[in-house]
Each structure stands twice: as structure tokens, then as C-alpha cells.
């Protein structure tokens, strides 16, 4: 049985796969941070939805990255619902 990490490591040996993975990394990091904060606060998607005034399906789509990146205003509402701050920055490559 192969683990997810082992499988990912094997896939990333392919240059094309690695390039596509790296292109999507910011989106994955964003979704991961939302999920982590939600779980830390012991909240469900429904809890976040109720606090933001959005449908639960919207929270699910944001966490699942099924409809592209959410608007900045949406991210602000989610951060507020999670009693968290939204941090956006651009950094030099290689950091």
C-alpha cells in the first residue's frame, strides 16, 4: 500500500506534473488554510455559511476549489466568520 505522500513524491518527479502542481499550489494553500481554521474552531461548513450569510454549498466549493478562486470580499467574510485575519502578499520566488 502506497501513502498519499509517497504517491505525490513519485508523481512530482515528472517535470510537467510538477509544473502544473506548482501553478496550483497557492490555491491549494488557500483552501487548506480555510479548512484548517474551520476545523481548529470546531466549525462545520454550515456554521461558516450561517455566519457569512452564504450557502453551505458555496463554502464547500471554495474548500474544494471547484469553481476557481473566490472574490476577495468572500474571503474577508470567511476570515471574519472564522475569527481570523486574511493575509495576502506577494513574495519573491524561491522563498
C-alpha positions in Angstrom: 0.0 0.0 0.0 1.4 3.4 -1.0 0.7 6.5 1.0 -0.5 9.8 -0.4 2.8 11.5 0.3 4.7 8.7 -1.4 2.4 8.8 -4.4 2.7 12.6 -4.7 6.5 12.4 -4.4 6.6 9.9 -7.3 4.2 12.0 -9.5 6.3 15.2 -8.9 9.3 13.5 -10.4 7.6 14.2 -13.8 8.6 17.8 -14.8 5.2 18.6 -16.4 3.2 17.3 -13.4 5.5 19.3 -11.1 5.0 22.5 -13.1 1.2 22.1 -13.0 1.3 21.3 -9.3 3.3 24.4 -8.6 0.9 26.6 -10.6 -2.0 25.4 -8.4 -0.1 25.5 -5.1 -1.4 28.9 -4.0 -5.0 27.8 -4.5 -4.4 24.6 -2.5 -2.7 26.5 0.3 -5.7 28.9 0.5 -8.2 26.1 0.6 -6.1 24.2 3.2 -5.8 27.3 5.4 -9.6 27.8 5.4 -10.2 24.1 6.2 -7.6 24.1 9.0 -9.0 27.3 10.6 -12.5 25.9 10.4 -11.5 22.7 12.0 -9.5 24.5 14.7 -12.6 26.4 15.6 -14.6 23.2 15.6 -16.9 24.6 13.0 -18.8 22.9 10.2 -19.2 24.3 6.7 -22.8 25.0 7.7 -21.6 27.0 10.7 -19.3 29.1 8.5 -22.1 29.5 5.9 -24.5 30.8 8.6 -22.0 33.3 9.9 -21.2 34.6 6.4 -24.7 34.5 5.0 -23.6 32.3 2.2 -25.0 28.9 1.2 -23.1 25.9 2.6 -22.6 24.7 -1.0 -20.5 27.9 -1.6 -18.2 27.1 1.3 -17.9 23.6 0.0 -17.0 24.8 -3.5 -14.4 27.2 -2.0 -12.8 24.5 0.1 -12.9 22.0 -2.8 -11.6 24.5 -5.4 -14.3 23.5 -7.8 -15.1 27.0 -9.1 -11.8 28.9 -9.2 -10.7 31.4 -6.7 -13.3 33.3 -4.6 -13.5 37.1 -4.6 -11.6 39.0 -2.0 -14.8 40.1 -0.4 -15.8 36.5 0.1 -12.5 35.6 1.7 -12.9 38.6 4.0 -16.3 37.2 5.1 -14.9 33.8 5.7 -12.0 35.1 7.7 -14.4 37.1 9.8 -16.7 34.1 10.4 -13.6 32.1 11.5 -12.5 34.9 13.8 -9.3 35.0 11.8 -7.4 37.6 9.7 -6.9 37.5 6.0 -3.3 37.9 4.9 -2.5 38.4 1.2 1.0 39.1 0.0 3.4 38.7 -2.9 6.8 37.3 -2.2 9.9 36.9 -4.3 10.3 33.5 -5.9 12.4 30.9 -4.1 11.2 31.8 -0.6 
